[in-house]
Amino acid sequence: MAVILRSLFDMITEQPTFAIGVLSETTLALVSAFIVSPCLYPKDYPRAKKFLWTTTVTGLFASIMVSIYAIPGMIEVLQASEVDSLLLAKMNDSLWAALGFSLGHFLFDGTVMVIFKQEFDKAMNSSLYNQMMVHHVLPLLMWPVACASNELVPLVAYFMVTEVTNVILNFRWILQEMKATGLFKLLIDAGFLISYFVVRIVPIPFIFYLAYVTDWGTYYAHTDALRLFFGIFCIVPVLLNLFWFNLVLKGAMKTLKGKKTK
């Protein structure tokens, strides 16, 4: 924990782009939670669902901002690195900004979910709640250490880039809660399925290929520790992505079967 806190302190004091990102995300989250979200509640919306609605709206804005900075940051990393040293690339200004927005969102969203746990228990099942907490807590624990020490930065960058799929996911959920139907809703559903597969599933073999070709010993003395860190850092999000994609496919098949029945 001391290493994590030290890493956060170093980033806030030495990386103004990161600090500005955190402050900007905090401001954006507060505005969207207390001003934007209440104006959009569906009619006669249950109180418990309002908390989930609010975090979804704040998540939508956060995903947009993270994507705006993470995508060009990742492109810069790819252009500046060879394949066998890609996992050893360093942070850049765009990634620092994306990291500020991302960690700011995870901290805000996670705090709200903990404080109002009873309401979230009513709005979602406990399994999904626990998955979301793991999704939020892992980056808060591991990303500061990785980025402050410039270790496995491209993995952090990639995971932030995957937030682009959450833009569609959150918007899709809002449409569902508003009982939206028709061609537009169908296009959003298809867009989410395709984007999730392309962004989160297709790169998985390449990530492990990079782990294989990277010459860890040339760059780090603590090779075994770094490999363990990589394992936890990489495998858990990958497993979550595969598990969620399975749920997405089941949902899509259920929808198609329902349409055929009608």
C-alpha atoms as one frame of an Amber mdcrd trajectory, in Angstrom:
protein
   0.000   0.000   0.000   2.887   2.364   0.760   4.231   1.821  -2.768   0.824
   2.660  -4.252   0.432   5.832  -2.183   3.981   6.891  -3.014   3.323   6.315
  -6.714   0.137   8.405  -6.566   1.945  11.195  -4.728   4.752  11.216  -7.305
   2.288  11.338 -10.195   0.254  14.182  -8.703   3.314  16.276  -7.830   5.454
  15.507 -10.888   2.880  15.016 -13.654   0.598  18.074 -13.944  -1.256  16.495
 -16.880  -2.285  13.607 -14.629  -3.357  15.933 -11.807  -5.395  18.068 -14.223
  -7.040  14.905 -15.559  -8.073  13.806 -12.056  -9.468  17.249 -11.186 -11.266
  17.511 -14.533 -12.847  14.076 -14.126 -13.929  14.862 -10.555 -15.593  18.069
 -11.752 -17.188  16.294 -14.716 -18.486  13.494 -12.482 -20.037  15.914  -9.984
 -21.714  17.950 -12.731 -23.065  14.866 -14.504 -24.207  13.284 -11.214 -25.984
  16.281  -9.688 -27.047  18.329 -12.728 -27.185  16.235 -15.915 -28.311  12.843
 -14.608 -31.397  14.006 -12.601 -32.743  15.732 -15.722 -32.725  12.452 -17.641
 -34.393  10.011 -15.226 -37.165   7.991 -16.905 -40.636   8.696 -15.544 -41.462
   7.025 -12.191 -37.935   5.654 -11.952 -37.225   3.578  -8.772 -34.939   5.246
  -6.221 -32.446   2.369  -6.219 -32.136   2.508 -10.003 -31.385   6.243  -9.848
 -27.993   5.531  -8.268 -27.117   3.031 -10.999 -28.411   5.484 -13.615 -26.206
   8.238 -12.191 -23.031   6.137 -12.188 -23.822   5.000 -15.736 -24.189   8.596
 -16.947 -20.954   9.639 -15.222 -19.310   6.529 -16.674 -20.462   7.500 -20.161
 -18.780  10.902 -19.952 -15.660   9.408 -18.338 -15.343   6.773 -21.073 -15.534
   9.465 -23.739 -12.791  11.548 -22.117 -10.512   8.563 -21.453 -10.883   7.435
 -25.076 -10.113  10.917 -26.421  -6.700  10.852 -24.726  -5.890   7.125 -24.557
  -6.261   6.366 -28.268  -3.716   8.969 -29.517  -1.474   8.070 -26.569  -1.530
   4.406 -27.582  -0.864   5.298 -31.225   2.189   7.298 -30.125   3.462   4.300
 -28.147   2.999   1.949 -31.111   4.780   4.314 -33.495   7.766   4.802 -31.187
   8.427   1.178 -30.219   9.643  -2.071 -31.767   7.589  -5.203 -31.144  10.134
  -6.872 -28.842  10.337  -3.769 -26.636   6.720  -2.585 -26.888   5.830  -3.608
 -23.329   8.738  -1.468 -22.118   7.515   1.780 -23.712   7.180   4.893 -21.548
   4.284   7.167 -20.618   3.436  10.224 -22.720   1.313  13.323 -22.067  -1.819
  11.888 -23.683  -1.610   8.756 -21.544  -1.062  10.806 -18.378  -4.255  12.751
 -19.129  -6.174   9.545 -19.881  -4.871   7.999 -16.654  -6.087  10.998 -14.649
  -9.592  10.740 -16.093  -9.625   6.954 -15.716  -8.450   6.708 -12.100 -10.577
   9.722 -11.173 -13.627   7.905 -12.523 -12.809   4.599 -10.815 -12.326   6.382
  -7.492 -15.565   8.388  -7.796 -17.635   5.468  -9.069 -16.194   3.001  -6.561
 -16.799   5.383  -3.661 -20.436   5.894  -4.667 -20.922   2.126  -5.002 -19.506
   1.514  -1.518 -21.447   4.318   0.200 -24.755   3.365  -1.422 -24.183  -0.400
  -1.529 -27.728  -1.179  -0.363 -29.199   0.736  -3.280 -26.875  -0.955  -5.761
 -27.780  -4.362  -4.311 -31.388  -3.612  -5.258 -30.478  -2.324  -8.723 -28.040
  -5.093  -9.759 -27.212  -8.616  -8.655 -24.378  -9.165  -6.182 -22.224 -10.971
  -8.754 -22.222  -7.975 -11.105 -21.571  -5.634  -8.180 -18.515  -7.658  -7.143
 -17.223  -7.781 -10.722 -17.532  -4.016 -11.012 -15.667  -3.495  -7.748 -12.816
  -5.731  -8.958 -12.857  -3.806 -12.259 -12.462  -0.528 -10.325 -10.115  -1.577
  -7.517  -7.485  -3.401  -9.611  -6.576  -0.322 -11.704  -6.498   1.871  -8.594
  -4.001  -0.528  -7.009  -1.851  -1.483  -9.996  -1.897   1.302 -12.569  -0.211
   3.938 -10.366   2.686   1.569  -9.660   3.031   0.624 -13.337   2.872   4.182
 -14.677   4.980   5.873 -11.997   7.766   3.335 -12.592   7.192   3.145 -16.383
   6.641  -0.611 -16.272   4.099  -2.291 -18.554   2.779   1.110 -19.637   1.365
  -0.215 -22.957  -0.879  -2.595 -21.016  -2.310   0.313 -19.041  -2.697   2.223
 -22.301  -4.484  -0.705 -23.931  -6.877  -1.185 -21.026  -7.701   2.529 -21.152
  -8.293   2.299 -24.910 -10.859  -0.445 -24.265 -12.966   2.196 -22.509 -14.159
   3.171 -25.993 -16.463   0.133 -25.867 -17.946   1.442 -22.613 -19.118   4.558
 -24.432 -21.444   2.340 -26.461 -22.207   0.038 -23.505 -23.325   2.863 -21.209
 -25.331   4.569 -23.948 -26.940   1.216 -24.789 -27.934   0.673 -21.158 -29.482
   4.151 -20.975 -31.506   3.429 -24.134 -32.732   0.160 -22.615 -33.847   1.926
 -19.448 -35.705   4.455 -21.603 -37.440   1.537 -23.380 -35.947   2.520 -26.735
 -36.649   0.229 -29.683 -36.324   0.253 -33.450 -33.477   0.393 -35.938 -31.338
   2.840 -33.950 -31.364   0.575 -30.887 -30.547  -2.414 -33.098 -27.570  -0.569
 -34.594 -26.301   0.343 -31.117 -26.589  -3.309 -30.029 -24.698  -4.482 -33.116
 -22.103  -1.737 -32.721 -21.445  -2.752 -29.134 -21.055  -6.440 -29.995 -18.663
  -5.714 -32.867 -16.616  -3.105 -30.981 -16.307  -5.338 -27.915 -15.029  -8.237
 -30.013 -12.584  -6.123 -32.031 -11.222  -4.035 -29.144 -11.277  -6.450 -26.199
 -11.094  -9.983 -27.627  -9.079  -9.867 -30.860  -5.916  -8.355 -29.218  -5.684
 -11.042 -26.496  -3.315 -13.384 -28.422  -1.110 -10.418 -29.365  -0.812  -9.361
 -25.705   0.531 -12.777 -24.728   2.758 -12.838 -27.809   4.332  -9.590 -26.592
   4.953 -11.180 -23.203   6.747 -14.032 -24.976   9.017 -11.949 -27.247   9.897
  -9.245 -24.713  13.432  -9.555 -23.345  12.541  -8.909 -19.707  15.990  -9.636
 -18.286  17.671  -6.987 -20.426  15.646  -4.215 -18.850  14.775  -5.345 -15.336
  16.698  -6.976 -12.520  13.557  -8.275 -10.789  12.412 -10.400 -13.721  10.406
 -12.956 -11.723   8.567 -10.269  -9.765   7.774  -8.400 -12.978   6.440 -11.536
 -14.640   4.216 -12.190 -11.622   3.011  -8.602 -11.788   2.350  -9.036 -15.514
   0.404 -12.224 -14.839  -1.949 -10.639 -12.324  -2.086  -7.411 -14.280  -2.976
  -9.084 -17.551  -4.787 -12.331 -16.833  -7.519 -10.951 -14.540  -8.734  -8.259
 -17.000  -8.497 -10.727 -19.892 -10.597 -13.284 -17.996 -13.142 -10.588 -17.153
 -13.305  -9.545 -20.810 -13.848 -13.135 -21.936 -16.490 -13.713 -19.249 -18.341
 -10.510 -20.141 -18.143 -11.308 -23.861 -19.781 -14.648 -23.122 -22.608 -12.775
 -21.376 -22.870 -10.347 -24.300 -23.190 -13.238 -26.773 -25.822 -14.946 -24.629
 -27.769 -11.690 -24.456 -27.540 -11.248 -28.223 -28.720 -14.813 -28.867 -31.600
 -14.347 -26.435 -32.646 -11.169 -28.248 -32.475 -12.867 -31.655 -34.508 -15.849
 -30.439 -37.088 -13.466 -29.001 -37.421 -11.667 -32.337 -37.784 -14.971 -34.214
 -40.495 -16.113 -31.797 -42.474 -12.939 -32.481
